[in-house]
């Protein structure tokens, strides 16, 4: 199972390539695992933990560095980063998060896809 983050740049209307994403996982508020990287040209970043499975009941913090992304485009952003806390309620599902970002606003949505849904 995995967490996929898709980022759309609301200024250009295109996928946001190169947004730094960090995912931190841990039980009971303890941050135990950390993984980071950048969105690809389609605006996607995929977090698949070692062992290949998310942990039921575990919370994952997803951090997007909005400031660095817009600074690379010569734009001063009002947000430094956007942080979202995701709770895993079913380990048989993949989690997809969408994020529409602009220098001064953002919107988020989430979808869970079970193995049955992907036939």
PLY file of the C-alpha trace (Angstrom):
ply
format ascii 1.0
element vertex 119
property float x
property float y
property float z
element edge 118
property int vertex1
property int vertex2
end_header
0.00 0.00 0.00
1.11 3.54 -0.59
0.38 7.24 -0.25
0.45 9.16 -3.53
0.52 12.95 -3.46
-0.39 14.82 -6.66
0.36 18.54 -6.71
-1.14 20.99 -9.21
0.24 24.52 -9.55
-2.80 26.79 -9.54
-0.82 29.67 -11.04
0.16 27.82 -14.23
-2.65 25.25 -14.21
-0.09 22.46 -14.70
1.30 19.66 -12.53
3.86 21.04 -10.09
7.19 19.40 -10.96
9.88 19.65 -8.28
7.86 20.26 -5.09
9.77 18.82 -2.14
7.59 16.33 -0.23
8.47 14.74 3.10
6.47 11.93 4.69
6.94 11.10 8.37
5.23 8.06 9.88
4.84 6.97 13.46
2.51 5.44 16.00
1.09 7.37 18.94
2.60 10.65 17.82
6.17 9.32 17.71
7.88 10.10 14.44
9.69 6.90 13.52
10.21 6.89 9.74
11.02 9.74 7.39
11.15 9.73 3.60
11.43 12.61 1.20
11.76 13.46 -2.44
10.36 15.65 -5.18
7.24 15.52 -7.33
7.82 14.24 -10.87
6.79 16.05 -14.11
3.21 14.78 -13.58
3.20 16.36 -10.11
3.26 12.97 -8.33
5.21 11.78 -5.30
4.68 8.20 -4.11
5.44 7.05 -0.57
5.66 3.26 -0.26
7.12 2.28 3.11
9.73 -0.42 3.50
7.99 -3.75 3.78
5.38 -2.50 1.32
2.54 -1.84 3.74
1.09 1.07 5.64
0.28 0.40 9.29
-3.36 0.47 10.40
-3.93 3.19 12.98
-0.68 4.91 12.14
-0.64 8.59 11.23
1.56 9.95 8.48
2.56 13.60 8.26
2.88 14.84 4.67
4.82 18.10 4.30
5.06 20.11 1.06
7.70 22.85 0.74
5.65 25.50 -1.05
8.17 28.29 -0.44
11.08 26.51 -2.16
8.96 25.55 -5.16
7.69 29.07 -5.82
11.10 30.63 -5.05
12.53 28.48 -7.87
9.99 30.20 -10.16
10.89 33.68 -8.88
7.68 34.04 -6.86
7.51 34.96 -3.17
4.96 32.68 -1.48
2.88 33.48 1.56
3.19 29.88 2.79
6.44 28.25 3.82
4.95 24.77 3.79
1.69 22.90 3.90
1.40 20.00 6.36
-1.32 17.34 6.29
-1.82 14.54 8.81
-3.18 11.33 7.24
-4.64 8.47 9.32
-4.54 4.95 7.89
-7.86 3.27 8.59
-7.50 0.31 6.23
-4.25 -1.35 5.16
-5.90 -2.83 2.05
-6.22 0.61 0.46
-3.90 2.99 -1.36
-4.26 6.61 -0.35
-4.23 9.38 -2.99
-4.04 13.01 -2.00
-4.45 15.92 -4.32
-3.14 19.39 -3.58
-3.84 22.54 -5.57
-1.28 25.16 -4.58
-0.82 28.86 -5.23
1.54 31.25 -3.44
-1.25 32.36 -1.06
-3.83 29.55 -1.01
-4.17 25.78 -1.22
-6.87 23.14 -1.43
-6.62 19.46 -0.57
-8.66 16.36 -1.37
-8.20 12.70 -0.64
-9.33 9.38 -2.08
-8.81 5.84 -0.78
-8.59 3.10 -3.41
-9.13 -0.47 -2.30
-7.74 -3.41 -4.24
-11.31 -4.23 -5.37
-11.79 -0.71 -6.83
-8.81 -1.10 -9.19
-10.08 -4.06 -11.28
0 1
1 2
2 3
3 4
4 5
5 6
6 7
7 8
8 9
9 10
10 11
11 12
12 13
13 14
14 15
15 16
16 17
17 18
18 19
19 20
20 21
21 22
22 23
23 24
24 25
25 26
26 27
27 28
28 29
29 30
30 31
31 32
32 33
33 34
34 35
35 36
36 37
37 38
38 39
39 40
40 41
41 42
42 43
43 44
44 45
45 46
46 47
47 48
48 49
49 50
50 51
51 52
52 53
53 54
54 55
55 56
56 57
57 58
58 59
59 60
60 61
61 62
62 63
63 64
64 65
65 66
66 67
67 68
68 69
69 70
70 71
71 72
72 73
73 74
74 75
75 76
76 77
77 78
78 79
79 80
80 81
81 82
82 83
83 84
84 85
85 86
86 87
87 88
88 89
89 90
90 91
91 92
92 93
93 94
94 95
95 96
96 97
97 98
98 99
99 100
100 101
101 102
102 103
103 104
104 105
105 106
106 107
107 108
108 109
109 110
110 111
111 112
112 113
113 114
114 115
115 116
116 117
117 118
